[in-house]
């Protein structure tokens, strides 16, 4: 199996504060990989490092065999990385539909419109609520709807790799459940590989094929989700069993 | 009554100029949260460029469009070389840079073109078919051109992917980068557009106030008042505010305070708006849920 994402010795720092101390992560093509860990372990920073967003990085990052470290955030988006950021990154003053159209910018740039309407129809198919709210100012959407919008926006760019930062954060359990079901569908139907950061280890391990456990900026454990779930330390610390 | 009507319509004509400059101010404010105090001087400088092109023998409309293009490039270069390095600096430092730009453009115009007052032609002959007893051809033509500029801009921001990307970059730079928008380039484009709009305003006001380096000083103040009245973050509000200020300035100047101190009308309006309705007429408080 070829890998869509491969990092080697990835380090990241905010100013002089080092957060990641050389991590190796691999996302096999078409799979879902979970990044687990406590607050401050470096999960969000890993996603930011992959997109060169707000952090300085060292080490290599390959997307589908091509080095993307050293490129700018917008170039990485154009290379096929869809990022659903921490805090959802909604364009609050624009409408739902405008938010989605912006998602296509990574693929079509400033001129193209081709396929945008069809992609949008597909996003509305996954998230009918967004269709109901399409003309509404995105700032007035509920937290769950904004999370759907963030995922939909990333999908509009037809990404090869989707980075999801805590999609369950602050949402009601039922909404979380439906969002995770849709992510599974997206992974299977769109053949999009997913790197998922999640506090809720139980949910994440259900969706993911493999998982990495981060502690203070290092990978301390990785393997198939089955094995991680059975690991005693993980069960105590992250699954509460 | 007829005199009153005449003053009202003349106010609309100058109001159109204020509306354009106010719009240029708002465009830069929206994306950077700074007021470009040099906007008026840049517009004046653009008008001198147009004047030089016409002195060199270009026909009016050729000079008109060439000036728009040159002003766009000039403003974009100013953004790239002077403003961009300031993007993470404190607001007051940026204000000082703007004032520096104001002085530079003012002095450069005086040095290159001289301080003597020059005639600037209107593209609308005074015997044009649409000239009326109430409004001169130039006044009507200036309003017409202002409206064309506004409609074009509105359509650009509302209906094109690039316009949408510019609005996005102004709102949320981090998310914009994540969807592949080069935010720096959008800011540069915004400055370019503001410079081009200012150039049109300068060329429309110059036949009325005559061309010299001090031409835009008052205009900028009125435009600022207009932008505040309309709401400093609302393009439509800025336009509306510009027209309102134009009419008020003319009526109050004619009937209440006289022309000598009518510039203070702008200051009174600015203070009044800030006290009574700081968001302006159309400036919206962003509705958000957390």
Interface residues (C-beta under 8 A of the other chain):
Chain A: X51 X53 X54 X72 X73 X74 X75 X77 X78 X83 X85 X89 X90 X91 X92 X93 X94 X98 X101 X102 X103 X104 X105 X106 X107 X108 X109 X110 X111 X112 X113 X137 X139 X140 X141 X142 X143 X153 X157
Chain B: X160 X161 X162 X164 X165 X167 X168 X171 X172 X174 X175 X176 X177 X178 X179 X180 X181 X182 X183 X286 X287 X288 X289 X290
